[in-house]
C-alpha cells in the first residue's frame, strides 16, 4: 500500500481564525480588531480608519466603495 500521509491542502485555504468560515476578500481592505463576540471582530478601514463593530461584510463593502480615501482598486 502507498503512504497517504501527505499534508492536506484544505487547511492551507483557511485563514488564521480559529475555526469557522474563511475570511471574505473584503477583509483585505480592513484591519481586524478586537473580538466583539465569539468569531465576530471589529473592523477598521485601512484607508480612513473608520471602525465597524462588528465588521459586517455587506456594510464594509458599501463603505469601501464610497470611501473617499480608499485606493481605486477595491471599486473594481
Secondary structure, DSSP 8 states (H G I E B T S, - for coil): --------SHHHHS-SSSSS----GGGGGEEEEEEEETTEEEEEETTT--EESS--HHHHHHHHHH-TTS-GGGG-
